[in-house]
């Protein structure tokens, strides 16, 4: 997506924001009234006016008041979303906030499986209104596979078209709604919230249908999570345009449902029933383009979410690529293909968008509740003098979302089970991974370098120890030459002490700029030990061995090294001296007395690490000169096993 000045409101900014932020919520008219009416089966006036009133007031209270008014003011250095809230509250050391943050992440991941499948299916199924016998599933599958395949190339070029296409889509929604409102203006009564109350209190099946009503606000989370991409000014002004046209379209759909002798013909939906027959192909094309953009926005959102999780140490390191010059435009291959497979599984199980509606909404309702909990708590802390006001407001939000959640629970049997299984699995893995990481908190991560130097000198002067390499390089997490990772210390001294001509501790620092490689060398022991910092642009490839050899040659040119091998037999006979890289992989020691829960945490941790970057890949090292050293670590109470010595007489001689 194109990069813009997020602090500046401009026509270009508003257009791009329209393309980035509102795809999901903007394509909801394709299936909301279809789900509410059961495909046109329920079209009585109290039912339709009640459902329409519920849709309008849901958009006003949740999307506009909660997200546009309150959430956009709770940013973390310009970034929004549930992990931005978590990062803000994490500074205040409230441990319980982890649970709603992980639940929110898990439900958004589950939504990533469902949204592209239901959005694209609901648009493409319009083809059956023209060609009733044409199979839709192959077309939907092809679009989804192509959509995920192009992610690796970046969306910068096509991203410039998102705004104009979505603006055209919203204007088209407004046009369709307007022509039907004029035919049946009675629907304007739905602005009175009494009709929403009447639906729940007096209309049969009214409460159960709220789960379908909630579909109108799926995607509202993007109004907050995309804050860093677009800025609050652009989002707020664009929403005024978008929300007006959405409401007009919903009014038009309701007006159509209440028109005399209305019925939905076979292979048609309420949305496509609105469209004049002569522009039906155009409507299908625009709707399909809009749903592809909506899916693209969600995929990008999941990439951003998981990238934040990695930075917050809530997930293992994954390969992150930057297809464009803009750091906000990221591509995570594992997540991309994982989402694609998930979407295809949803299509294989549910086949039609009408069946997918039962899986949809439950995950987002849970996510919205989690956001409300964290957002309300943050505002209570931020504005202590207005505690009563914010408490009242967020009790109201939680009450509304609680009603939707209860209604959505009715979908569990008919398809919501799939969402619950997905979200529960993701949450379980995230939580157990975090608990496994917590097991390491009791470990001293670093040692002061001045306590390491005497040991390095002692090993170097010990003639009984053979040299391992001319240059021995330890990639290190330590961002300072004044401290050393405990795992590196263990590898150096606890087994056979490692002896080399020169020992290097090398740290990589990723810059915010796309290009450029800078380095600095800090001497720890002259000719014997150095600490190197490599600062690399986020698009630079990690050719670490190449970089280390280049730094070494520059130091030879300065006269700091002779460039000779430490091994006399090959000295002066080879063009290059040897480099050996030691990559460390910590393992929980067998001496740890782990509880069954801790053992489960360790197993999940190892599983998650297995799908992430291997240590050598993480540091961008060629495997030919890499040795992986496994370091035992203590994370729990040591085993206390009794050992009894039987009598043995050493005095007798044989």
C-alpha positions in Angstrom: 0.0 0.0 0.0 1.1 3.5 -0.7 2.8 5.4 2.1 1.4 8.7 3.1 2.0 11.4 5.7 -0.3 10.0 8.5 -0.4 13.4 10.2 -1.7 15.3 7.1 -5.3 15.3 5.9 -5.4 15.5 2.1 -7.5 14.2 -0.8 -4.9 11.6 -1.6 -4.8 10.6 2.1 -8.6 10.2 2.2 -8.7 8.2 -1.0 -5.9 5.8 0.1 -7.6 5.5 3.6 -10.9 4.6 1.9 -9.0 1.7 0.1 -7.0 0.5 3.1 -9.3 0.7 6.1 -12.9 0.1 5.0 -12.8 -2.9 2.8 -14.1 -5.4 5.3 -16.9 -3.3 6.8 -17.6 -1.8 3.4 -18.4 -5.2 1.8 -20.8 -6.3 4.6 -23.9 -5.2 2.6 -23.3 -8.2 0.4 -24.4 -10.6 3.1 -25.9 -8.8 6.1 -29.5 -8.7 5.1 -29.2 -12.0 3.4 -28.2 -13.5 6.8 -30.7 -11.4 8.8 -33.7 -12.5 6.7 -32.6 -16.1 6.2 -32.3 -15.5 2.4 -35.5 -13.5 2.2 -37.7 -15.8 4.4 -38.4 -13.2 7.1 -39.7 -9.9 5.7 -42.4 -8.7 8.1 -42.4 -4.9 8.8 -41.6 -5.1 12.6 -38.8 -7.7 11.8 -37.2 -5.7 8.9 -37.5 -2.3 10.7 -36.1 -3.7 13.9 -33.2 -5.4 12.1 -32.5 -2.2 10.2 -32.6 0.0 13.3 -30.2 -2.5 15.0 -27.8 -2.2 12.1 -27.9 1.6 12.1 -27.4 2.0 15.8 -24.7 -0.7 15.9 -22.8 1.3 13.3 -23.4 4.5 15.3 -22.5 3.2 18.8 -19.8 0.6 18.1 -18.1 1.7 14.8 -18.4 5.5 15.2 -18.5 6.2 19.0 -16.3 3.4 20.3 -13.7 3.3 17.5 -13.8 6.6 15.7 -14.2 8.8 18.8 -12.5 6.8 21.7 -10.1 4.2 20.2 -8.4 6.5 17.8 -7.2 8.7 20.7 -5.5 5.7 22.4 -2.5 5.2 20.1 0.9 3.9 20.9 3.3 6.3 19.1 0.8 6.6 16.2 0.1 2.8 16.1 -3.3 1.3 16.8 -4.8 -2.2 17.4 -5.0 -4.6 20.3 -1.2 -5.0 20.6 -0.8 -1.2 20.8 -3.2 -1.2 23.8 -1.2 -4.1 25.3 2.1 -2.3 24.8 0.7 0.8 26.5 -0.6 -1.1 29.5 2.4 -3.4 29.7 4.5 -0.4 30.8 2.3 -0.3 33.9 3.0 -3.9 34.8 -0.6 -5.2 34.8 -0.1 -9.0 34.2 -3.7 -9.8 33.5 -3.8 -7.7 30.3 -2.0 -10.5 28.5 -5.1 -12.7 28.4 -7.4 -10.3 26.5 -4.5 -9.3 24.2 -3.9 -12.9 23.3 -7.6 -13.7 22.9 -7.9 -10.7 20.6 -4.9 -11.9 18.5 -6.3 -15.4 18.3 -9.7 -14.3 17.2 -8.3 -12.0 14.5 -6.2 -14.9 13.2 -9.4 -17.0 13.1 -11.1 -14.1 11.2 -8.3 -14.2 8.7 -9.4 -17.7 7.7 -13.0 -16.7 7.3 -13.2 -13.1 5.9 -11.6 -13.7 2.4 -13.7 -16.9 2.0 -17.1 -15.4 2.8 -16.4 -12.0 1.2 -15.2 -13.3 -2.2 -17.8 -16.1 -2.2 -20.7 -13.7 -1.6 -19.6 -11.5 -4.5 -18.8 -14.2 -7.0 -22.0 -16.0 -6.3 -23.8 -13.1 -8.1 -22.7 -14.9 -11.3 -25.4 -17.5 -10.6 -28.1 -14.8 -11.1 -27.0 -14.6 -14.7 -25.7 -18.2 -15.2 -27.6 -20.4 -12.7 -25.6 -23.6 -13.5 -22.1 -22.1 -13.4 -20.0 -23.6 -10.6 -18.7 -20.8 -8.4 -16.3 -22.6 -6.1 -13.5 -23.0 -8.7 -13.7 -19.3 -9.4 -13.5 -18.4 -5.7 -10.6 -20.8 -5.1 -8.7 -19.4 -8.1 -9.1 -15.8 -6.9 -8.0 -16.7 -3.4 -4.9 -18.6 -4.6 -3.9 -15.7 -6.9 -4.5 -13.2 -4.1 -2.2 -14.9 -1.7 0.4 -15.7 -4.4 0.8 -12.0 -5.3 1.5 -11.0 -1.7 5.2 -11.8 -2.1 5.6 -9.1 -4.8 4.0 -6.4 -2.6 0.8 -4.4 -3.2 2.3 -1.0 -3.8 1.4 -0.8 -7.5 -2.1 -2.2 -7.2 -2.5 -0.5 -3.8 -2.8 2.9 -5.6 -6.0 1.5 -7.3 -7.6 0.4 -4.0 -8.8 3.9 -3.1 -10.6 4.7 -6.4 -12.1 1.2 -6.7 -13.5 1.4 -3.1 -14.7 4.9 -3.6 -16.6 3.7 -6.7 -18.0 0.8 -4.7 -19.3 3.0 -1.9 -20.9 5.4 -4.4 -22.5 2.4 -6.1 -23.8 1.2 -2.7 -25.3 4.7 -2.2 -26.9 4.7 -5.6 -28.5 1.3 -5.2 -29.9 2.3 -1.7 -31.2 5.6 -2.9 -33.4 4.2 -5.8 -35.1 1.8 -3.4 -35.6 4.3 -0.5 -37.5 6.5 -2.8 -39.9 3.6 -3.6 -40.5 2.8 0.1 -39.5 5.7 2.4 -41.2 4.0 5.4 -37.8 2.6 6.3 -36.6 6.0 7.5 -38.6 5.2 10.7 -35.7 2.8 11.6 -33.6 5.7 12.9 -35.9 5.5 15.9 -34.1 3.0 18.3 -37.5 1.9 19.5 -37.7 -0.5 16.6 -34.4 -2.2 17.7 -35.8 -2.6 21.2 -39.1 -3.9 19.7 -37.2 -6.5 17.7 -35.5 -8.0 20.8 -38.6 -7.7 23.1 -41.6 -8.5 21.0 -40.6 -10.1 17.6 -40.2 -13.9 17.4 -36.6 -14.8 16.7 -35.6 -11.2 17.2 -32.8 -11.8 19.7 -31.4 -14.7 17.7 -31.1 -12.5 14.6 -28.7 -10.1 16.4 -25.8 -12.4 15.6 -26.5 -11.6 11.9 -27.0 -7.9 12.6 -23.5 -7.8 14.1 -22.1 -8.7 10.7 -22.6 -5.1 9.7 -19.7 -4.0 12.0 -17.2 -6.7 11.2 -14.2 -4.8 10.1 -14.7 -2.0 12.6 -11.5 -3.2 14.3 -9.6 -2.1 11.2 -10.7 1.5 11.9 -8.3 1.3 14.9 -5.7 -1.2 13.9 -4.9 0.7 10.6 -4.3 3.9 12.6 -0.5 3.7 11.9 -1.0 3.3 8.2 -3.5 6.2 7.7 -3.7 8.6 10.7 -6.8 9.4 12.7 -7.7 12.6 10.7 -7.9 10.7 7.4 -9.8 7.8 9.0 -12.4 10.1 10.7 -13.1 12.1 7.6 -13.3 9.1 5.3 -15.7 7.3 7.8 -18.2 10.2 7.5 -18.4 9.5 3.7 -18.3 5.7 4.0 -20.8 5.3 6.9 -23.4 7.6 5.2 -23.3 5.5 2.0 -23.4 2.2 4.0 -26.5 3.3 5.9 -28.2 4.4 2.7 -27.6 1.0 1.2 -29.0 -0.8 4.2 -32.0 1.5 4.1 -32.4 0.5 0.4 -32.2 -3.2 1.2 -34.8 -2.9 3.9 -37.0 -0.9 1.6 -36.7 -3.6 -1.1 -37.6 -6.3 1.5 -40.8 -4.4 2.5 -41.9 -3.8 -1.1 -45.2 -5.6 -2.1 -44.8 -9.2 -3.3 -41.0 -9.2 -2.6 -39.3 -12.6 -2.8 -35.7 -13.7 -3.5 -35.6 -15.9 -6.6 -33.4 -19.0 -6.7 -29.7 -18.4 -7.0 -30.1 -14.8 -6.0 -29.3 -12.7 -2.9 -31.1 -9.7 -1.4 -28.1 -7.5 -2.4 -28.2 -8.6 -6.1 -32.0 -8.3 -6.1 -31.4 -4.5 -5.6 -29.4 -4.3 -8.8 -31.2 -3.3 -12.1 -30.8 -6.2 -14.5 -28.9 -4.3 -17.2 -26.0 -3.4 -14.8 -25.8 -6.8 -13.1 -22.5 -7.8 -14.7 -21.0 -4.4 -13.7 -22.2 -4.9 -10.1 -20.7 -8.4 -9.9 -17.3 -7.1 -11.2 -17.2 -4.1 -8.8 -18.3 -6.3 -5.8 -15.7 -8.9 -6.6 -13.0 -6.2 -6.8 -14.2 -4.7 -3.5 -14.1 -8.1 -1.7 -10.6 -8.8 -3.1 -9.5 -5.4 -1.7 -11.2 -6.2 1.6 -9.4 -9.5 1.8 -6.1 -7.8 0.9 -6.6 -5.3 3.8 -7.2 -8.2 6.2 -4.2 -10.1 5.1 -2.0 -7.1 5.5 -3.6 -6.5 8.9 -2.7 -10.1 10.0 0.9 -9.6 8.8 1.1 -6.4 10.9 -0.4 -8.1 13.9 2.0 -11.0 13.8 5.0 -8.7 13.2 3.9 -6.8 16.4 3.6 -10.1 18.3 7.2 -11.0 17.2 8.5 -7.7 18.4 6.7 -8.0 21.7 8.3 -11.5 22.1 4.9 -13.2 22.1 5.8 -15.3 19.0 8.9 -16.8 17.6 11.0 -15.1 14.9 9.6 -15.6 11.4 11.0 -14.5 8.1 9.8 -11.0 7.4 10.2 -9.6 3.9 9.7 -6.0 2.7 8.5 -6.0 -0.9 8.6 -2.2 -1.1 10.7 0.7 0.2 8.1 1.3 2.9 8.7 -0.5 6.2 5.0 -0.7 6.9 4.6 -2.9 3.8 5.6 -6.3 5.1 5.2 -9.9 3.9 5.5 -12.9 6.2 5.7 -16.1 4.0 4.6 -18.6 6.7 1.6 -16.6 7.7 0.6 -16.0 4.1 0.5 -19.6 3.1 -1.0 -20.6 6.4 -3.9 -18.1 5.9 -4.4 -19.4 2.3 -4.7 -23.0 3.4 -7.1 -21.9 6.1 -9.3 -20.0 3.6 -9.4 -23.1 1.3 -10.4 -25.3 4.2 -13.3 -23.0 5.0 -14.5 -23.1 1.4 -14.1 -26.9 1.3 -16.1 -27.3 4.5 -18.9 -24.7 4.0 -18.9 -24.3 0.2 -21.5 -21.4 0.1 -21.4 -17.9 1.7 -24.8 -18.5 3.3 -23.3 -21.5 5.3 -20.1 -19.4 6.1 -22.3 -16.7 7.8 -22.8 -19.0 10.8 -19.0 -19.1 11.3 -18.7 -15.4 10.9 -19.1 -12.7 13.6 -18.4 -14.8 16.7 -14.6 -14.3 16.6 -15.0 -10.6 15.9 -17.5 -10.2 18.8 -15.0 -11.7 21.2 -12.2 -9.6 19.8 -14.3 -6.4 20.2 -15.0 -7.3 23.8 -11.3 -7.8 24.5 -10.6 -4.4 22.9 -13.3 -2.7 25.0 -11.8 -4.2 28.2 -8.3 -3.0 27.4 -9.3 0.4 26.0 -11.7 1.1 28.9 -9.0 0.2 31.4 -6.4 2.4 29.6 -8.7 5.4 29.5 -9.6 5.0 33.2 -5.8 5.1 34.0 -5.2 8.0 31.6 -8.0 10.2 32.8 -8.4 9.5 36.5 -10.6 12.6 37.1 -13.1 11.3 34.5 -13.2 7.7 35.9 -17.0 7.7 36.4 -17.6 8.9 32.8 -15.4 6.3 31.2 -16.6 3.5 33.5 -20.2 4.3 32.5 -19.4 4.5 28.8 -17.4 1.2 28.6 -20.0 -0.7 30.7 -22.4 0.4 28.1 -20.1 -0.8 25.3 -19.5 -4.1 27.0 -23.2 -4.6 27.6 -24.0 -4.0 23.9 -21.2 -6.4 22.8 -22.2 -8.9 25.5 -25.7 -9.0 24.0 -24.2 -9.6 20.5 -21.9 -12.3 22.0 -24.8 -14.1 23.6 -26.7 -14.0 20.3 -23.7 -15.2 18.3 -23.3 -18.2 20.7 -26.5 -19.5 19.1 -24.4 -20.0 15.9 -22.1 -22.5 17.6 -24.0 -25.6 16.5 -24.6 -24.4 12.9 -21.0 -23.3 12.2 -19.6 -21.2 15.0 -17.9 -24.4 16.4 -15.3 -24.0 13.6 -14.5 -20.4 14.7 -14.3 -21.4 18.4 -12.0 -24.4 17.6 -9.7 -22.1 15.5 -9.6 -19.3 18.0 -9.2 -21.6 21.0 -6.3 -23.4 19.3 -4.5 -20.2 18.4 -5.0 -18.8 21.9 -3.8 -22.0 23.6 -0.6 -22.0 21.5 0.1 -18.3 22.1 -0.5 -18.7 25.8 1.6 -21.8 26.3 4.4 -20.2 24.3 4.3 -17.2 26.5 4.3 -19.3 29.7 7.4 -21.2 28.3 9.1 -17.9 27.7 8.3 -16.9 31.3 10.1 -20.0 32.6 13.3 -18.3 31.5 12.7 -15.1 33.5 14.6 -16.6 36.5 17.8 -16.9 34.4 20.4 -14.2 34.4 20.5 -13.4 30.7 23.8 -11.4 30.6 27.1 -11.2 32.4 29.4 -8.1 32.6 32.1 -8.3 30.0 34.8 -7.5 32.6 34.2 -10.8 34.3 34.6 -12.7 31.0 37.9 -11.1 30.0 40.1 -13.0 32.5 38.6 -16.3 31.4 39.3 -15.5 27.7 42.9 -14.7 28.5 43.4 -17.8 30.6 42.0 -20.1 27.9 44.2 -18.4 25.2 47.3 -18.9 27.3 46.5 -22.5 28.1 48.9 -24.5 25.9 47.0 -27.8 26.6 43.9 -26.5 24.7 44.1 -26.7 20.9 43.0 -23.9 18.7 39.5 -24.4 17.2 39.7 -21.7 14.5 41.6 -18.6 13.4 38.4 -16.5 13.8 35.5 -17.8 16.0 32.3 -15.7 15.7 29.4 -15.8 18.2 26.3 -14.0 17.0 24.9 -12.4 20.2 21.7 -10.8 21.4 23.7 -8.4 23.6 23.4 -4.9 22.3 26.4 -3.7 24.3 30.1 -4.5 24.4 29.9 -4.3 28.2 27.8 -7.5 28.6 27.7 -11.0 27.2 24.9 -13.5 26.8 25.1 -16.2 29.5 24.6 -18.9 26.8 27.7 -17.6 24.9 29.6 -17.7 28.2 28.4 -21.3 28.7 29.5 -22.3 25.2 32.9 -20.7 25.6 33.9 -22.3 28.9 31.6 -24.9 30.3 32.3 -27.7 27.9 35.8 -28.0 26.2 37.0 -24.4 26.4 36.9 -22.7 23.0 40.2 -21.3 21.9 40.7 -19.2 18.7 43.1 -16.8 17.2 40.5 -14.1 17.6 37.0 -14.3 19.2 34.3 -12.1 17.8 30.9 -11.2 19.4 28.7 -10.0 16.6 25.3 -8.1 17.1 22.9 -7.2 14.3 20.8 -4.1 14.6 18.0 -3.5 12.0 17.5 0.1 11.0 14.2 1.9 10.0 15.7 2.8 6.6 15.5 0.3 3.8 19.1 0.4 2.6 22.6 0.8 4.0 25.0 -1.3 6.1 27.1 0.3 8.9 29.4 -1.3 11.4 31.5 -0.4 14.4 34.2 -2.5 16.2 34.8 -2.3 19.9 38.1 -3.8 21.2 37.7 -6.1 24.2 41.2 -7.7 24.1 43.8 -6.4 21.6 44.2 -8.9 18.7 42.2 -11.5 20.7 38.6 -10.4 21.2 36.3 -7.8 19.6 32.6 -6.8 19.7 31.1 -5.9 16.3 27.8 -4.1 15.7 26.3 -4.5 12.2 23.5 -1.9 11.5 21.6 -3.0 8.5 18.7 -1.5 6.5 15.5 -3.6 6.8 15.7 -4.6 3.1 19.4 -5.5 3.1 20.2 -9.2 2.9 21.9 -10.7 5.9 25.2 -11.9 4.3 26.9 -12.1 7.7 29.9 -14.2 6.8 30.6 -11.9 3.8 30.3 -8.8 6.1 32.6 -10.3 8.7 35.3 -11.1 6.2 35.0 -7.6 4.7 35.4 -6.1 8.2 38.4 -8.4 8.8 40.1 -7.3 5.6 39.6 -3.6 6.5 41.3 -4.2 9.8 44.2 -6.0 8.0 44.6 -2.9 5.8 44.7 -0.7 9.0 47.5 -3.0 10.3 45.5 -4.4 13.2 45.9 -8.0 11.9 48.5 -9.8 9.8 45.8 -11.8 8.1 47.6 -15.1 8.8 46.0 -18.4 9.8 46.5 -19.5 13.4 47.4 -22.9 12.0 51.1 -23.0 11.1 50.8 -25.8 8.5 48.6 -23.7 6.2 49.9 -20.3 7.1 50.6 -18.3 3.9 49.3 -21.1 1.6 45.6 -20.2 1.5 44.0 -17.0 0.1 41.6 -16.6 3.0 41.9 -17.4 6.7 39.2 -19.6 8.3 36.0 -18.3 10.0 33.8 -20.5 12.2 30.4 -19.3 13.4 28.9 -20.7 16.6 25.1 -20.5 16.8 23.6 -21.3 20.2 20.3 -23.2 20.8 19.2 -23.4 24.4 17.5 -26.5 25.7 15.8 -27.1 29.1 18.2 -29.2 31.1 17.0 -32.8 32.0 17.8 -32.0 35.6 14.8 -29.6 35.8 11.9 -30.9 37.9 9.1 -29.8 35.6 5.4 -30.0 36.4 3.1 -31.6 33.7 1.9 -28.1 32.8 5.5 -26.9 32.4 6.4 -29.9 30.3 3.4 -29.0 28.0 4.7 -25.4 27.8 8.2 -26.6 26.8 6.7 -28.9 24.1 4.6 -26.1 22.6 7.6 -23.8 22.8 9.7 -26.3 20.8 6.9 -26.8 18.3 6.5 -23.0 17.7 10.3 -22.6 17.4 10.4 -25.4 14.9 8.1 -23.4 12.5 10.2 -20.2 13.0 13.6 -19.3 11.7 16.4 -21.6 12.6 19.2 -19.9 14.5 21.6 -19.8 11.5 18.8 -18.4 9.3 17.9 -15.8 12.0 21.4 -14.4 11.7 21.6 -14.9 8.0 24.6 -17.4 8.1 25.8 -19.8 5.4 25.4 -23.3 7.0 28.8 -24.5 5.6 30.8 -22.7 8.4 28.2 -22.9 11.2 28.2 -25.1 14.3 25.0 -25.3 16.4 25.8 -25.6 20.0 23.0 -26.8 22.3 23.1 -25.1 25.7 21.3 -26.6 28.8 19.4 -24.0 30.8 17.7 -24.2 34.2 14.1 -22.9 34.3 12.6 -24.8 37.3 13.6 -26.4 40.5 16.4 -29.0 40.1 15.6 -32.7 40.5 16.3 -33.8 44.1 16.7 -37.6 43.7 18.1 -39.5 46.6 21.3 -41.5 46.0 22.5 -44.2 48.6 26.0 -45.5 48.5 26.4 -49.2 49.4 29.5 -50.1 51.5 32.7 -50.7 49.5 36.0 -51.7 51.1 38.9 -50.2 49.3 41.5 -51.7 51.7 41.5 -55.2 50.3 44.1 -56.0 47.6 43.6 -58.4 44.9 
